[in-house]
Amino acid sequence: MTRTTLPPRWVRSSYSDSNGGDCVEWAPEHATTTGIVPVRDSKSPDGPVLTVSATAFAGLVTLARSAAL
């Protein structure tokens, strides 16, 4: 049996700017499957991807929620 690795399905963060500004995307299905959360800039989909643990990502979300935007 051959296993095919599909590219992650990227989801734009609800904290992203709707005017094309700060656009952060993450791949929740990949995170659920592996425990590793990939994060990227949606304006540069072929650019680098930051990968963090689920715990670290939860910390980033907590920080974003508490920050004065």
N, C-alpha and C positions, 0 to 999 in steps of 0.2 A: 504494500500500500504506500502510495506517495502522499506526503503531507505538504500542503501548499500553505505558505505564510501570506496572509492577506495584509495589505497595508492597514494601519489603524483608521478607524472612523473618527475624524476630528470634530470636536464640538467647541463652539465659541463660548468663552466664559461669560456669565451674566454680568460680570464686572467690566466687560469690554465697552469701549466707547462706540456707539452706533454710527458715528460720523467718520469711521475709518481711522480713528486715532489709535488708542491703546487696545490692540486686538490680541488677546491671549486665547489660545486654543489648547485643549487637552484631549486625551483619548480615554474615556471612561471604561470602555469595554476591555481595552488592553490592560488598564489598571486593575480591573476586577479579576481578570484571568491570571495576571503575573504578579500583582502587588507593586508593580513599578508604574509610575505615572509619567508619561511623556507629555511635555509642554513645549509649545512653539509659538512663534510670532506669525499670525495669520497673513501678514503682509509679505512674509518670506517663507512660503510653504516648502521650498526646497532647501532652506537654510538649516542651521543647526537646531537640534532638539535637545532640550534639557530633560534629563530623566531623574526623578526623585522618588523616594519611598512614599508609600501611602501616608505614613505618619508625617513626613516632611510636607507633603502636599496639604494635609489637613492644617498644619501650622500656617502655611501660606494663605489658605482660605480664611482662617481665623484672623490673621493680620489684616487681610483686605477688608474684612467685615468691620474691624475696629478702627480702621484708618479714616481720618476726615478727608473725604474726597471733594 
